[in-house]
Amino acid sequence: MAEVRDFASYAGKFNKDDPGRGSTGSGPSYKEKIRNHKLAVVFRTLGITAAVVFLVLVVYTSWRDKEYSEAVVTDGEAITNGQDSKVISVGGYIIQYSKDGVSCIDASGKVLWNQTYEMQTPIARTCDHVVAIGDYNGHNIYVNGTSGSMGEVDTNLPIRDFCVSSQGVVAAVLDGTDVTWIYLYDAQGNTLANFKTTMKDSGYPISISISPNGELLCVSYLYPEEGSLKSSVAFFNFGSVGQNSIDNYASGYDYPQVVVPYVQFMNTSSCFAVSDDRIMFYQGSEKPVSQAEIFTGEEEIKSIYFSDSYMGVVFPNNTADGAYRLQVYSDKGENLLTTYFDIEYSDIIFNNKQIIIYNEDSCMVMDMNGHVKYEGDFVTPVRTMVPTSLRSKFLLVTTRNIQTMNLK
């Protein structure tokens, strides 16, 4: 095997023997050829990278903007749900509840668990994979995850409102004799905190919402002030930060001559409130602050829907653009979309950067730019439409069975 011990001398001899490689020859020098070769490699690499990026963008755009012309529906297992029962989706599972009990069903139609009770007016509250079922004016709240029972809360006082976190922490508004109480319980019914409210001092709590991690509680109070009504949106922190505050009070905002009947956490640091003339967004995982206010004036708000990232408000429209106007906001209150539609909807879902609008007879799927990707009718009346991890696949819960709908 040849061995070169002095590469510099060898290279010099090589260049001397080959005029094309030497600095005195008429062609480019050896160093120039090396530099040119490196530049060629760089340009070739950049070209290949640009081509790959372009191809990825084309494929992504085609996938994102793909329209579907048909729906292939496959019948699944038979299920039983009477007209007096209600069906909702929780974490991709199907929750069915009525006056007699609640059950959880997976995508194949298999009943994973069921729980019996007796209620007059059952109310369901959900968060992530947790559902709590309580009875208005009753005193029992059943807390369940999609994997089974987490516990039961006995409030001992009539329930006026309640909500639940992803850990199963329950916040409840309870009607006392002379005062209204707000209690926090763990899923097993142990009291975590409580405080009383009176119309004279703080006002009456008309809406509450707990953050998914169970640390923040938002309460909307309504009370009279100088012959008029005044609302206050207050935040209470039950984490480590709130331990140093009186009554765990974190922050709050007053709204004179305004009624705020609805507050809702979207995620652990984003919350919104809806009044009769505006929509308010708040940000902060410890002491929420006002982020944005969108004034609606005297426009009627028909419905409100939300996910952990999006919040949508439906207004009656009744123009050539459509029967309804949907305004979509981010969790920070940014106006992301204004779109119109005519379908007489029963539900609107934000999932996987898509908007699903449906009723028992038909559905519409659009992207977050308002581009309609599919619109069609159901063969069998649908009670609940459940998105899956695939943007083009949905579960349809009918009165008879669970169907799978694939858009093509």
N, C-alpha and C positions, 0 to 999 in steps of 0.2 A: 504494500500500500504506500502511495506517495505521501510524503509528509512535508509540510511547509512550516519551517521554524521561524522565518523572518518574513512575515506577510508584507511589510512595507517595502522591503527590497524586491520581493517577488512581484508586487503590484507595479513597482516602478519599472522593472524589467519588462513586465507584461505590456505596460503602456508604451515603452520604447519600441518594443517589437511590433506593435500594432499602431500605426499612425492614427487610425480612426479613434483610438482610445486615449491618445496622448493630448497634452495641452497645446502642442505645437502643430497638430494635424488640422486639416481643413474642416472635419466634422466636430460634433459636440464632444466635450471632454468626458472622461469616465464619471466624474462627479456630477456633471450635468445630466448624463444618462440616468444615473441613480436618482437624481432629483426629479427628472421627468417621469421616471417609472413610479416613484412615490406619488406624484401628483395624479398620474393616470389611475393608480389604485384608489386614491381618495375620491376622485371624480366618479369612478365606477361604483364605489361603495355608496356615495351620495345618491347616485342615480338609482341604484337598486333600492335604497332606503325610501327614496321619494316614491318610487313605483309601488312598493309594498304599502306605504302609508296611504297613497291614493286608492289602492285596491281595497284596503280596510275601510276607508271612508265611504267608498262606493257601496261595499257590502253592508256597512252599518246603516247608511242612509236608506238603502233599499229595504233593509229589515225594519228600520224605524218607521218609514213611510208606507210600508206595504199595506195595500188594501185587500180586503177579503170579499169574495163574491158569493160564498156559500157557507153554510154551517152544517157539519155532519154530526148528527145527534145519535148517541148510542144509549139504549136503555140499560139501567143497572138494577140493583137489588130493590125489591119492593119494600116500602116503608109505610107506616100508618101515621097520619097526622090529621086530626079532626079540624073542623073549621074554627073551633074555639081555641085551638093551640096556635102559638106563634113560633115562627122559625127564623133564626138569625144565624149569621156566620161569625165564628170566633176563632181566629188563628188558623183559618183554613178548614176547621171542623164545623159541623152543623149542630146547633143547639136548638132543641125543641122544648118549649115549656108551655104550661097551661095552669089551670087552677089546681090540678091534681099532682103535678110533678114536673121534673125537668130531666132531659136525657141528652147524651152526647153521641153523635153518629159520625163515623169517618167517611171518607170519600167512596168507599165500597158499599156503604149502606149498613155496615156492622155497628150495632149499638155497643158503645164502649162502657157506658155506665148509665144508670138512671137513679133518680132520687124522688121519693114521694113526699108530699106535703098537702096541706089544704089551705088555700088562699082565696080571698074574694077578688082582689085586683092585683095579680102578680105583675111586678115591674122588674125588668132586667137591666143591669148595668154591667158594662164590659170594659176590660183593659187588657190588651195583648191577648194572652191565652187564658184569662180569668173571667168568669161570669159570676155575678152575684144576683140572686133572685130574692126580692123582698115584697111585702104586701103593704100597700098604702093603708095606713091606719092600723096595721098589724104591729107585731113586735119581734118577728123572726126574719133573719136574713141568712140565706144559705149560700156559702161561698164554695165555688168549684173551679178547678182547673180542667183543661181538656183531658188530663190524665186521671181525674177523679176528685172526690170530695176533699176540700181543704179545711172545712169546719163549719160551725153554725154560730150566729150571733143572736143573743136574746137581749133586746134593748130595754125591756121592761116598761117602755113608754111608747105611745103611738108614733109610727114612722111617718114623717112628712116628706122626706127626700133622703137619698143616700147615693154614694158613689164608691168605687173600688179601685185599688191600685193593682199593679202587676204582681205584687207580693201577696195580695189578698187582704191588705189593710182596708178597712171599711170606715168611711166618714158618714155620719147620719145626722140629720136634723130631726129632733124629737120634740114632741109637744108636751110640755109640762103643764102644771095647773096654772101657774102665774107667769112662768118664763118659758122661753124656747131654748132647748139645749142642743149643743153640737158635740157629739161624741166621736172619738176615734177608737176603733177596736182592731185587734189582730184577727186573723181568720178563725181562730178558736174561740173568739168572743171575749177575750181579756181586754179590759179598758186600758188604752194607752194614754189618753188625754181627754179632757172635757172642759167646756166653758159655756156659761149661760149668756143669753142675749135677751134684752127687753126692748119693746118698741120705744120706750122713753129714752134709754141710754144709747143703744147701738142700732136699733132698728130691727126689722124682722128679716131673717135670712130666707131669701126667695130662690136662691140657686147656689149650689156648691160643686166644686170639682177638686179632686185630689191628683197630684202629679203621679206619673207611673211608678216612680221609686218610693212613693208614700211619704216624702219629706215635706212637701208644700201643700197647703190647702188654700184654695181661693173661695171666698164667700162674697156674694152680692147681697147687701143689706138695703132695705127700703124703709124709710121713716119720714114722718111728716115734719116739715120745717116752715114755720111762719105761714101757715095756711096753704102750703104747697108740698109737693113730694120731693124727696132728695134720695139719691142712691149713692152707696159707697161700695167700692170694690176693694176688699182687704185680702192681704196675703199673710198666712201664718206659717212659720218655719218650725218643723218638729225634728229637724236634724240638729247637729252640733251647734250651728250658728244661732238657731232660735233659742237655745237653752239660756242664752244671756239676755234675752229680750223679755219684757213684761208680757205675760200671756202669750208668749211665742210670736208676738206681732212683728212682721217683717217690713211691710210697706202697704200703702193704700192710696186710693184716689177717690175724691168726691165728685159727684155729677149732679149739680142742682137742677131741679125741674126735669129730671130724666129718670126713666124706669129702666133698669138693667135686669131683665128676667132670665138671662142665660149666660153662664160662664163655663169655660171648658179648657182643660189642659190638652195640648196636642202632643207634647213630649215633656221631658223633665225640666226644660228651661223655657218653654213657649206656652203661652196661654192667651186666649182671646175672650172678649165679652161682647155681647150684642145688646144694644139699647133700642129705644124707639126712634132714635134719630142718628145713630152712629155705630160703627164697629171699632172696638179698641183691641190693640195687640200689646202684649207685655212680654218682656224678655228678662231672664235671669234665673239661675238655679238656686239662689240663696235669698236675695232681696229683689224680687222682680220690679222692673221699672217700665214706665209707659214707652212703648216703641213707636206706635203709629195710631192715628185716628182717621178713620174714613167716614165722612159724614154722608148719610143717606137721605137726609131731609125727611120729607113726608112720604117717601116711597115705601110701599108695603113689602116687607120681607116675607116670602112664602115658606122657605125652607133653608136649613143650614146643614151642611155635611162637612166632615173633616177626616183627615188621616194624621199621621205623625208629621207630615210635611206640607200638606195642603189643606186649605179651608175654602169651601165654596158656599156662595150665597145665591139663592134663586129668587129672582124678582118676576112678578107678572109683567109681561111685555105687550102682548096684543098688538103687534105691528106686523108689517110684511116680513120683517126679519125673523120672526118666530113668536110663538105664544109665550115663551119664557126666555129670560136672560140669565145666564150663569156667569157670575164673577168669581174668579179663582185667585186666591192670595197665597203667598208663602207664609211660613210660620212667623216671619218678621213683619208681615203686613204689606209686602210688595204685591202690587197688582200684576199677576202673571198672565191672565187671560180674560177676555170678554167674548162670550160666544152665545149663540141663540139656538133654540130647539123647539120642536112642536110636540114631542111625545108626552103623553100624560103619564108622568113617571110615578113610581111608588118608592124608588130608592135611587141614590146616586153614590157610586163607589169610586174612590181614588186608590188605584193599585198599580204598581209597576209602571209608573209614569203614564198611566192611561186613565180615562174617565169613562165609567160604565154607567149608562142611564137606562133604566128598564122599568117595565111594569109586567103584569102577568101574561101579556100577549105579545110583547115585542121588546127589542133592546137596541141600543146604539152604543158603539165603542168609538171613542175619539182619542187622539193623543193630546199632549199638553199644549199644542199649538192650535187646537180646535179643529184639526183635520179629521174628518170622519173616516174611520177605517172599516167599519162594518155597520150595517143597519138591516135588520130583518125581523121576521115574525117567528114566534114559537108555535110548534104544532100542538103541544099540550100546555095548558095554563101553568105558569111558573110562580111559585110562592117566594122563593129566594134564589138569587144568582150568586154563586160563590167563585171568586177568582182563584186560580191556582198559580204555581210558580212560573208557568208558561203564559206568555201574553195572549196566546191564541186559544187557550184551553180554559173552559169554565165548567163548574158543576151546576146543574139545574135541579132544584128541589121542587117536585110537584106533589100533588096530594096522593099520588100512587107510588112513586119511586124516585130514585136519584138518577139523573141522566148526565152524560158527559157530552159537552158540546165542543167540537174542534172547528175552528174557523179555517177555511181553505182559500 
